[in-house]
Amino acid sequence: MTQLPPLTLHLAAPRGFCAGVDRAIRIVELALEKWGAPVYVRHEIVHNRYVVDALAAKGAVFVEELDDCPDDRPVVFSAHGVPKAVPAEAQRREMIQVDATCPLVTKVHNETARHHAEGRQLIMIGHEGHPETVGTMGQLPAGEVLLVETVDDVASVAVRDPEKLAFVTQTTLSVDDTADIVAALQARFPAITGPAHEDICYATTNRQGAVKAMAPDCDALLVVGAPNSSNSKRLVEVADRAGCSYAQLIQRAADIDWRALEGIRSIGLTAGASAPEVLIEEVIDAFRSRWDVTVELVETAQETVEFRVPRILRQPA
């Protein structure tokens, strides 16, 4: 029997599902239990194809716009949040609507509304076109929220009154990049107001922290996550900057580039906040078929956050 070469697999903790993702998936499952199939979901409930396909098999129908939903079936809004006009239209159509927006995204929405009520124009740090950014900017009328993506954008953003400004951020950004952009905003607009507690969510911060801790000890690092998952893509960037010579985003084990991993003795493994643990286990099994694997847990934080599902799902039908 051929002896497999040794490999140390550094397994990040925390990794994978966060409380907001857990809650969003549970909301769709409970809606299906309460009202039966089909239940419509506007946009992917979370950014993970495995999760979406599993819910679709149970009777969830994923659509991009409310126009694609019939009036007589429930609609669930994704964990990323939606512009204010979407629930308003659902209400006008007298639809059953269930909001699966992550409570930490809702916090940003509430901050945005409060600043607007106090006469401030908003600057949002985020990625153009990302559903969370679209949803947050859509809380206010056009022009009231300006988007910046980079430090360079700060120099050119045109504001109405530099004395009446506030900023918010997408919850899934790079902690380090965002700190640089905030510093640039504060340097250009000294009167700008920020959130009392940073908008980047605990799960994003914790997963990036685990990658920073283990990347210098890894010949390579894999992130299990979707290509449209902001927090997953940020983990690859964090690994690169933390000194890992090779980092790859994969959706599941079949995506691993084995040729790029020839000769490695150690590898890091983590997952974005919308990737289920079953996909992590699948990747570990794939490594065990090629190496004599020793798993070392790299735990940098413990997470105990839980969010309740909306009241409408806790009430009898």
Disulfide bonds with the S-S distance in Angstrom:
none
